[in-house]
Amino acid sequence: MRKHFFLSVALLCLATQALAVDLRCQGDLMTVGTIITKVRSKCGEPAWEDRVGEVKSTTRSGGERLLYITQLTYEVSGGYYVLTFEGGELTKTEYYQY
């Protein structure tokens, strides 16, 4: 029982650290909801930019519109930040170490 408790605590600590992956540029955090133009103006041009897909979205009036899914990759010391945007709005940030 005690072993399971310590294992659970260790896994919880690791999971919490994995969530803190927001990119900081010029003092601002690029968090979910940030628009792509703000990211570009604060962080500069990315090392890579890829359009990786598209998704249909329903508007308030009931119509449909197509949103492009774009990934911007920024190289920072020790790793890469991959920012995923849907329709120009940041939806996910991932960090990969070298």
Buried (B, 14 or more C-beta within 10 A) or exposed (E): EEEEEEEEEEEEEEEEEEEEBBBEBEEBEBEEEBBBEEBBEBBEEBEEEEEEEEEEEEEEEEEEEEBEBBBBBBEEEEEBBBBBBBBEEBBEBEBEEE
